[in-house]
């Protein structure tokens, strides 16, 4: 057993781990300073269940109808060895793809373990990359992995990777519609970021086999329903910008060993489920365990992390609750009460606070004059 994995398993408790995916990694890198999310995600903790037991249930997530619609569209695109997808790539994107070999990697001979699937994926990609002929090879649900803060996170993407023209491509299938050639910008941006995670993971795998980075194309194929029908359409999306941001943010993550070394012995997020799968862990005890790990809350977390409402309550009265940009502009002053005291001149600035105190007093004076002018 890997010592780091063993420590993470003890943190999680007796339940099975929840796998990382491109969405969770993208959300993690949007707030790389949050040790709490970094540890909980690496350990495979069900953050939604923990938040619910603490009395702060998550307020977001896909509805089961959206999930069912997405699964149905993906199954349609992949049916009959992805025949519809291949036709789409030929006609709409001008890719000269001949008949292709199709490999389903959702399990290996009935074994669905992450390690076995990753080994099989690596072997098949190595064989395809070494093939000098331009024979198309298509892989459904390959198991990838990516190093996150010193820990290998396995990715189980809902994607297809194919090789044509000497390059591997990532295909991301999404159920949001492209209407009159336009898709929702926010959803498209999120899909590009998630696709960049897969591109990076594939590039790292092939780099281990001695292949250059551009063996995996930076152009991702985004497949979505067209207009109001279920007919798929495909678009090439350049994810070079997302890859650059992703690399930078991953490099900023606190190493898991550093977080774990600072924790008290025996710390766990185990919810102590009973025979009826009901959590019995006392909320006060769980709160103490969760609060042991530093968080970095910002309002952006409300749309990306199940622990956000708990962390917001915990951060009440601190400048972090106002957002990262506000906190940074305030020069590291952590308490809103301190900010107001410095602005009103009722507090003496501490060491290093003289400059920000002067700015706050000026802002307070300007605000007072403006309000007096209105009155």
VENNOR-V750955 format. One record per residue. N is the residue number from 0. SS is DSSP state (H for helix, E for strand, C for the rest). D_FIRST is the distance of its C-alpha to the first C-alpha in whole Angstrom. Layout:
N;SS;D_FIRST, N;SS;D_FIRST
//
This chain:
0;C;0, 1;C;4, 2;H;6, 3;H;9, 4;H;7, 5;H;6, 6;H;10, 7;H;11, 8;H;11, 9;H;13, 10;H;15, 11;H;16, 12;C;16, 13;C;16, 14;C;18, 15;C;16, 16;C;16, 17;C;19, 18;C;18, 19;C;20, 20;C;23, 21;H;26, 22;H;28, 23;H;25, 24;H;24, 25;H;28, 26;H;29, 27;H;26, 28;H;27, 29;C;31, 30;C;30, 31;C;28, 32;C;28, 33;C;27, 34;H;24, 35;H;24, 36;H;24, 37;H;21, 38;H;19, 39;H;20, 40;H;19, 41;H;16, 42;H;15, 43;C;17, 44;C;19, 45;C;22, 46;H;25, 47;H;28, 48;H;27, 49;H;26, 50;H;29, 51;H;31, 52;H;30, 53;C;32, 54;C;35, 55;C;35, 56;C;34, 57;C;33, 58;C;36, 59;C;35, 60;C;34, 61;C;35, 62;C;37, 63;H;36, 64;H;40, 65;H;38, 66;H;35, 67;H;37, 68;H;39, 69;H;37, 70;H;35, 71;H;38, 72;H;39, 73;H;36, 74;H;37, 75;H;40, 76;H;39, 77;H;37, 78;H;39, 79;H;40, 80;H;38, 81;H;38, 82;H;42, 83;H;43, 84;H;41, 85;H;42, 86;H;46, 87;H;45, 88;H;44, 89;H;46, 90;H;49, 91;H;48, 92;H;46, 93;C;48, 94;C;45, 95;C;46, 96;C;43, 97;C;44, 98;C;43, 99;E;39, 100;E;36, 101;E;34, 102;E;30, 103;E;29, 104;C;25, 105;C;24, 106;C;23, 107;E;22, 108;C;24, 109;C;23, 110;E;20, 111;C;19, 112;C;15, 113;H;15, 114;H;13, 115;H;16, 116;H;18, 117;H;17, 118;H;17, 119;H;21, 120;H;22, 121;H;22, 122;H;23, 123;H;26, 124;H;27, 125;H;27, 126;H;29, 127;H;31, 128;H;31, 129;H;33, 130;C;35, 131;C;39, 132;C;41, 133;C;41, 134;C;39, 135;E;38, 136;E;35, 137;E;33, 138;E;30, 139;E;29, 140;C;26, 141;C;24, 142;E;20, 143;E;20, 144;E;18, 145;E;19, 146;E;18, 147;E;19, 148;C;19, 149;C;16, 150;E;14, 151;E;14, 152;E;16, 153;E;16, 154;E;20, 155;E;22, 156;C;25, 157;C;28, 158;E;30, 159;E;31, 160;E;31, 161;E;34, 162;E;35, 163;E;39, 164;C;41, 165;C;38, 166;E;36, 167;E;33, 168;E;34, 169;E;32, 170;E;34, 171;E;34, 172;E;35, 173;C;37, 174;C;39, 175;C;41, 176;C;45, 177;E;47, 178;E;50, 179;C;53, 180;C;51, 181;E;49, 182;C;46, 183;C;45, 184;H;44, 185;H;41, 186;H;39, 187;H;40, 188;H;38, 189;H;35, 190;H;35, 191;H;35, 192;H;32, 193;H;30, 194;H;31, 195;H;30, 196;H;27, 197;H;27, 198;H;29, 199;H;26, 200;H;23, 201;H;25, 202;H;27, 203;H;23, 204;H;22, 205;H;25, 206;H;26, 207;H;23, 208;C;25, 209;C;28, 210;C;30, 211;C;32, 212;H;31, 213;H;34, 214;H;33, 215;E;32, 216;C;35, 217;C;36, 218;E;38, 219;E;36, 220;E;38, 221;E;38, 222;E;40, 223;E;41, 224;E;44, 225;E;48, 226;C;50, 227;C;50, 228;C;49, 229;C;46, 230;C;47, 231;E;44, 232;E;45, 233;E;43, 234;E;43, 235;E;42, 236;E;40, 237;E;39, 238;C;36, 239;H;36, 240;H;37, 241;H;34, 242;H;32, 243;H;33, 244;H;33, 245;H;29, 246;H;28, 247;H;30, 248;H;29, 249;H;25, 250;H;26, 251;H;27, 252;C;24, 253;C;23, 254;C;19, 255;H;17, 256;H;16, 257;H;20, 258;H;20, 259;H;17, 260;H;18, 261;C;22, 262;C;21, 263;C;22, 264;C;19, 265;C;18, 266;C;20, 267;C;19, 268;C;21, 269;C;20, 270;C;24, 271;C;24, 272;E;25, 273;C;27, 274;C;28, 275;C;30, 276;C;28, 277;C;30, 278;E;28, 279;C;29, 280;C;28, 281;C;31, 282;H;31, 283;H;32, 284;H;29, 285;H;27, 286;H;29, 287;H;29, 288;H;25, 289;H;26, 290;H;28, 291;C;26, 292;C;25, 293;C;28, 294;C;29, 295;C;31, 296;C;33, 297;C;36, 298;H;38, 299;H;37, 300;H;34, 301;H;36, 302;H;35, 303;C;32, 304;C;30, 305;C;30, 306;C;29, 307;H;33, 308;H;35, 309;H;33, 310;H;33, 311;H;36, 312;H;38, 313;H;36, 314;C;37, 315;C;41, 316;C;43, 317;E;41, 318;H;42, 319;H;39, 320;H;40, 321;H;42, 322;C;40, 323;H;39, 324;H;42, 325;H;44, 326;H;41, 327;H;42, 328;H;45, 329;C;46, 330;C;44, 331;C;41, 332;C;43, 333;C;41, 334;E;44, 335;H;46, 336;H;48, 337;H;48, 338;H;49, 339;H;52, 340;H;53, 341;H;53, 342;H;55, 343;H;58, 344;C;58, 345;C;57, 346;C;54, 347;C;55, 348;C;52, 349;C;49, 350;C;48, 351;C;48, 352;C;49, 353;H;52, 354;H;52, 355;H;51, 356;H;53, 357;H;56, 358;H;55, 359;H;54, 360;H;58, 361;H;59, 362;H;57, 363;H;58, 364;H;62, 365;H;62, 366;H;61, 367;H;63, 368;H;66, 369;H;65, 370;H;65, 371;H;69, 372;H;70, 373;H;69, 374;C;71
//
